[in-house]
Amino acid sequence: MTEPVLAVEGLCKRFGALTVTDGVGFEVRPGEIHALIGPNGAGKTTLIQQLCGRLVPDAGTIRFLGGDITRLPAHARAQRGLARTFQITHLLPGFTVLQNVATAVQRRRGSSFRFFRPAGRDPDLNAAAQALLARTGLAARAATPAGALSHGEKRQLELAMALALEPKLLVLDEPMAGTGREETARLVELLKGLAGGLPMILVEHDMSAVFALADRISVLVYGRIIATGAPDEIRASPEVRAAYLGEEAA
Ligand SMILES: Nc1ncnc2c1ncn2[C@@H]1O[C@H](COP(=O)(O)OP(=O)(O)OP(=O)(O)O)[C@@H](O)[C@H]1O
């Protein structure tokens, strides 16, 4: 079988007497959307923080594209292509949508020698940024200040900025949080369109979005992964239903 993009083994994290990540292991395969679901307090955020380098695990290993990244700082992981949305990017509300994305492209290219030239006036950066806006359904909003976007559009912009980093694995941290039904449907379609090449980890409470998007799902309960499988397997698993999904997946 092909090498996994991300391989996590025996990951443990304790806060005092509380074991929040308890021997977690799972893999992200090339091109797959791998959803991580679990009830409130299951340890999803703590797990993601360890994957992205914000928290150091007490035990276990994280391998990304074949290299051990367990002890690497967050920025070094980002440089290798591990991008987390809704955390690593910060929207500049007074800047236009285009300028925000152009700034992210500029950061990726490391073109700090052009610091005296505003990102929004560089034709190369603008072309790259325009392409990302087209990819994320925001082309018509290029000249709008980021602060004037709807909540769902801000999510699209965050996605465009994450894509500007040319990630090799995208960690989507509750992308549907706070979005309305229509916006959720739009984001699901958008993410479906991006899928197929770019592997993603999707942490999400909205089960309809999870089941619409995920190729595989891992279920985290009390810091342990109790099941990993295709959506149909997860939906049918008595353990998962008892521990978490209940009637939601019926
Ligand atoms: N820095 C910390 N110090 C102490 N306890 C913590 C810390 N961070 C998280 N916890 C505890 O660890 C447990 C898991 O929290 P975590 O936020 O990872 O869960 P979660 O699955 O992301 O929950 P939610 O779905 O509500 O976001 C909780 O009991 C939380 O109170």
The ligand as a Tripos MOL2 file, in Angstrom:
@<TRIPOS>MOLECULE
LIG
   31    33     1     0     0
SMALL
NO_CHARGES

@<TRIPOS>ATOM
      1 N1         -4.5340   23.0940   28.6960 N.pl3     1 LIG1
      2 C1         -5.3750   22.2700   29.3330 C.ar      1 LIG1
      3 N2         -5.2530   22.0530   30.6610 N.ar      1 LIG1
      4 C2         -6.0890   21.2230   31.3080 C.ar      1 LIG1
      5 N3         -7.0970   20.5350   30.7190 N.ar      1 LIG1
      6 C3         -7.2750   20.7130   29.3990 C.ar      1 LIG1
      7 C4         -6.4300   21.5880   28.6240 C.ar      1 LIG1
      8 N4         -6.8490   21.5600   27.3380 N.ar      1 LIG1
      9 C5         -7.9080   20.7060   27.3030 C.ar      1 LIG1
     10 N5         -8.1610   20.2110   28.5350 N.ar      1 LIG1
     11 C6         -9.2160   19.2390   28.8720 C.3       1 LIG1
     12 O1         -9.0480   18.1370   28.0000 O.3       1 LIG1
     13 C7        -10.3090   17.5910   27.6250 C.3       1 LIG1
     14 C8        -10.4030   17.5280   26.1110 C.3       1 LIG1
     15 O2        -10.5100   18.8450   25.5900 O.3       1 LIG1
     16 P1        -10.4930   19.1600   24.0410 P.3       1 LIG1
     17 O3        -10.7230   20.6220   23.9010 O.co2     1 LIG1
     18 O4         -9.2940   18.5820   23.4040 O.co2     1 LIG1
     19 O5        -11.7790   18.3450   23.5380 O.3       1 LIG1
     20 P2        -12.6020   18.5020   22.1820 P.3       1 LIG1
     21 O6        -12.9060   17.1070   21.7360 O.co2     1 LIG1
     22 O7        -11.8780   19.3530   21.2300 O.co2     1 LIG1
     23 O8        -13.9270   19.2140   22.6570 O.3       1 LIG1
     24 P3        -14.9110   20.1810   21.8010 P.3       1 LIG1
     25 O9        -15.6000   19.2860   20.8240 O.co2     1 LIG1
     26 O10       -15.8540   20.6840   22.8610 O.co2     1 LIG1
     27 O11       -14.0950   21.2500   21.1550 O.co2     1 LIG1
     28 C9        -11.3610   18.4630   28.2880 C.3       1 LIG1
     29 O12       -11.7660   17.8040   29.4710 O.3       1 LIG1
     30 C10       -10.6220   19.7400   28.5880 C.3       1 LIG1
     31 O13       -11.1660   20.3790   29.7160 O.3       1 LIG1
@<TRIPOS>BOND
     1     1     2 1
     2     2     3 ar
     3     2     7 ar
     4     3     4 ar
     5     4     5 ar
     6     5     6 ar
     7     6     7 ar
     8     6    10 ar
     9     7     8 ar
    10     8     9 ar
    11     9    10 ar
    12    10    11 1
    13    11    12 1
    14    11    30 1
    15    12    13 1
    16    13    14 1
    17    13    28 1
    18    14    15 1
    19    15    16 1
    20    16    17 2
    21    16    18 1
    22    16    19 1
    23    19    20 1
    24    20    21 2
    25    20    22 1
    26    20    23 1
    27    23    24 1
    28    24    25 2
    29    24    26 1
    30    24    27 1
    31    28    29 1
    32    28    30 1
    33    30    31 1
@<TRIPOS>SUBSTRUCTURE
     1 LIG1         1 GROUP 0 **** ****
